[in-house]
Amino acid sequence: LLHLLFLMEYLYMYGSPSHSSPYIIRCIFFFSHALSLIDLLTCTTTLPNALCIFWFSLKEINFNACLAQMFFVQGFTGVESGVLMLMALDCCVAICYPLRYATILTNPIIAKAGLATFLRVVLLMIPFPFLVKRLPFCQSNIISHTYCDHMSVVKLSCASITVNVIYGLMVALLIGVFDICCISLSYTLILKAAISLSSSDARQKAFSTCTAHISAVIITCVPAFFTFFTHRFGGHTIPPSLHIIVVNLYLLLPPTLNPIVYGVKTKQIRKSGDKGAG
């Protein structure tokens, strides 16, 4: 039922006509559709397995299938982080350089930025399955989550996982921390540009332009950082039940709420959706 709900939300957004919109509006549609597609793929990777666990008590997963799920889950979440970073840069250019927007963010530039973001994640995620597969597993083979997470799997090993931990931290720095720094820098420039505007209506319009993106960043990043730090530093202080709940919310909240947030907060998407529904 949840999976069908997500699918209906994304079909609604993809069905929104954007061919007649100005260039800046087409960019909003492009990034929001890209975010929707990534959320849908992430949900598709994990939700069927979770439903099998809760509905049919099918709690076993092949080791290679577990590695594949781990790769795709981390890959899709990494790409989502990159898309949120690109959306922040898009908002920054739109507000700080509105007259030069179309010349700065041309279609080739957007395509190259998207390709670079995708390749960054793929190249960084490829070593994870191989680093896990080299480990011996001679203890418990029970994962406390509904999907295969890198740290949850390697903690089952009876060998040293130092290499896995160090590489995981490096990937977190190159993806998560880098993207957060870019988002923070973008909003610093946006805030500076908005404050310098003389009209209160212009300032309000500038801030409202980024409301949906800020909401998406909060929805995605808060559970992600909680999960990351709990796995590495809070394993003995955070109750396991709370950790499991947040880990599942980390994957379910963005696919559920992002279409609603962008549909409600972004006027152009809302109007196109109303036209498509009418």
C-alpha positions in Angstrom: 0.0 0.0 0.0 2.8 2.4 0.9 4.6 1.5 -2.3 1.5 2.2 -4.4 1.1 5.6 -2.6 4.7 6.6 -3.4 4.2 5.5 -7.0 1.0 7.6 -7.4 2.8 10.6 -5.9 5.6 10.4 -8.4 3.4 9.7 -11.4 1.4 12.8 -10.4 4.6 14.9 -10.4 6.0 13.4 -13.6 2.7 14.0 -15.3 2.8 17.7 -14.6 3.4 19.6 -17.8 6.5 21.8 -17.8 7.2 22.3 -21.6 5.6 25.7 -21.6 7.4 27.0 -18.5 10.2 29.6 -18.6 13.8 28.4 -18.3 14.2 28.9 -14.6 10.9 27.0 -14.0 12.1 24.1 -16.2 15.2 23.8 -14.0 12.9 23.6 -10.9 11.0 20.8 -12.6 14.1 19.0 -13.7 15.7 19.0 -10.2 12.4 18.1 -8.4 11.8 15.3 -10.9 15.3 14.0 -10.4 14.9 14.0 -6.6 11.5 12.2 -7.0 13.0 9.5 -9.2 15.9 8.9 -6.8 13.4 8.7 -3.8 11.3 6.2 -5.8 14.3 4.0 -6.6 15.5 4.1 -3.0 12.0 3.1 -1.8 11.8 0.3 -4.4 15.2 -1.1 -3.2 14.2 -1.4 0.4 10.4 -1.5 0.8 9.6 -4.8 -0.8 12.0 -6.6 1.4 10.6 -4.8 4.5 7.0 -5.8 3.5 8.1 -9.4 3.1 9.5 -9.3 6.7 6.3 -7.8 8.2 3.7 -9.6 6.1 5.2 -13.0 5.4 7.9 -13.3 8.0 10.5 -13.8 5.3 13.5 -12.7 7.2 16.3 -14.3 5.1 18.3 -12.7 2.4 21.1 -14.1 0.2 24.5 -12.6 1.0 25.1 -11.4 -2.5 21.6 -9.9 -2.6 22.4 -8.2 0.7 25.6 -6.7 -0.9 23.6 -5.5 -3.9 21.0 -3.9 -1.7 23.6 -2.2 0.3 25.3 -0.8 -2.8 22.1 0.5 -4.3 20.7 2.0 -1.0 23.9 3.8 -0.3 24.3 4.8 -3.9 20.8 6.3 -4.2 21.1 8.1 -0.9 24.5 9.5 -2.1 23.0 10.7 -5.4 20.1 12.3 -3.5 22.6 14.2 -1.4 24.2 15.4 -4.5 20.9 16.5 -6.1 20.0 18.5 -2.9 23.4 20.2 -3.2 22.8 21.0 -6.9 19.4 22.4 -6.0 21.0 24.6 -3.4 23.4 26.0 -6.0 20.4 26.5 -8.4 18.6 28.5 -5.7 21.8 30.5 -5.1 22.2 31.4 -8.7 18.5 32.2 -9.2 18.5 34.7 -6.2 22.0 36.1 -6.4 22.3 36.4 -10.2 18.8 36.4 -11.5 19.6 38.2 -14.8 22.5 35.9 -15.6 20.7 32.6 -14.5 20.1 31.3 -18.0 23.7 32.0 -19.1 25.3 30.5 -16.0 23.1 27.3 -15.6 22.9 26.3 -19.2 21.7 22.8 -20.2 25.3 21.5 -20.8 26.4 22.8 -17.4 23.5 21.2 -15.7 24.1 17.9 -17.5 27.8 17.9 -16.7 27.1 18.7 -13.0 24.5 15.9 -12.8 26.9 13.4 -14.5 29.8 14.4 -12.2 27.5 14.0 -9.1 26.4 10.5 -10.3 29.9 9.3 -11.2 31.3 10.6 -7.9 28.8 8.3 -6.0 29.3 5.3 -8.3 33.1 5.4 -8.0 33.0 5.8 -4.2 30.4 3.1 -3.7 31.9 0.4 -5.8 34.6 -0.6 -3.2 31.9 -1.2 -0.4 30.7 -4.7 -1.6 34.3 -5.9 -2.1 35.4 -4.6 1.3 32.5 -6.4 3.0 32.9 -9.6 1.0 36.5 -10.1 2.1 35.4 -10.2 5.7 34.9 -13.6 7.5 31.5 -14.0 9.2 31.6 -16.6 12.0 29.2 -15.2 14.5 25.6 -14.1 14.4 24.1 -13.4 11.0 21.1 -11.5 12.2 20.8 -7.8 11.1 18.6 -5.7 13.3 17.3 -3.5 10.4 14.9 -4.2 7.6 17.6 -3.7 4.9 21.3 -4.3 4.5 23.3 -1.4 5.8 27.1 -1.3 5.5 27.9 -0.8 9.2 25.2 -3.3 10.3 26.7 -6.0 8.1 30.4 -5.4 8.9 29.7 -5.4 12.6 28.7 -9.1 12.2 32.2 -10.0 11.2 34.7 -11.7 13.5 37.7 -9.9 12.0 38.9 -6.3 12.2 36.6 -3.8 10.4 39.0 -0.9 10.7 39.4 -0.6 6.9 35.7 -0.5 6.4 35.2 2.1 9.1 37.9 4.4 7.7 36.7 4.1 4.2 33.1 4.7 5.3 34.2 7.9 7.1 36.1 9.0 4.0 33.1 8.5 1.8 30.9 10.4 4.3 33.4 13.3 4.1 33.6 13.3 0.3 29.8 13.1 -0.1 27.8 14.1 3.0 30.1 16.7 4.5 31.1 18.2 1.1 27.4 18.6 0.1 26.4 20.1 3.4 29.2 22.6 3.1 28.1 23.6 -0.4 24.5 23.9 0.8 25.6 26.0 3.8 27.7 28.3 1.6 24.8 28.6 -0.9 22.4 29.7 1.8 24.9 32.1 3.3 25.1 33.8 -0.1 21.3 33.7 -0.5 20.8 35.2 3.0 23.3 37.9 2.2 21.6 38.7 -1.2 18.1 38.6 0.4 19.0 41.0 3.2 20.5 43.5 0.7 17.1 43.7 -1.1 15.3 47.0 -0.4 11.7 45.6 -0.8 10.2 43.4 1.9 8.1 41.6 -0.8 11.3 40.8 -2.7 12.9 39.4 0.4 9.9 37.3 1.2 9.8 36.0 -2.4 13.5 35.2 -2.2 13.1 33.2 1.0 9.9 31.5 -0.1 11.7 30.3 -3.3 14.0 28.1 -1.1 11.4 26.9 1.5 10.7 23.6 -0.3 14.4 22.8 -0.6 15.2 23.6 3.0 12.4 21.3 4.0 13.8 18.5 1.8 17.3 19.0 3.3 15.9 18.7 6.8 13.8 15.7 6.0 16.8 13.9 4.5 19.8 15.0 6.5 18.5 14.9 10.1 17.7 11.1 10.0 20.9 10.5 7.9 23.2 12.2 10.4 21.5 10.5 13.3 22.0 7.1 11.7 25.6 7.8 10.8 26.7 9.0 14.2 24.7 6.3 16.1 26.3 3.5 14.1 29.8 4.8 14.9 29.6 6.6 18.2 26.3 5.9 19.9 25.9 2.2 19.7 25.9 1.7 23.5 23.9 4.8 24.5 21.0 4.9 21.9 18.3 2.3 22.5 18.2 -0.2 19.6 14.5 0.3 19.0 15.0 4.0 18.5 17.8 3.4 16.2 15.8 1.0 14.1 12.8 3.4 13.9 15.1 6.3 12.7 16.9 4.1 10.2 13.6 3.2 8.6 12.4 6.8 8.7 15.6 7.7 7.0 14.6 5.8 3.9 10.8 6.2 4.1 10.4 9.9 5.0 12.0 11.5 1.9 10.0 9.5 -0.6 6.8 10.1 1.3 7.2 13.8 2.1 9.3 15.3 -0.7 6.5 15.1 -3.3 4.1 16.7 -0.9 6.5 19.4 0.1 7.4 20.4 -3.4 3.8 20.1 -4.6 2.6 22.4 -1.8 5.5 24.8 -1.5 6.4 25.2 -5.2 3.8 27.3 -6.9 4.7 26.3 -10.5 4.5 22.6 -9.7 1.2 23.0 -7.9 -0.3 25.0 -10.8 1.0 22.4 -13.4 -0.4 19.6 -11.2 -3.8 21.3 -11.1 -3.8 21.8 -14.8 -2.8 18.1 -15.3 -5.5 17.0 -12.9 -8.1 19.3 -14.6 
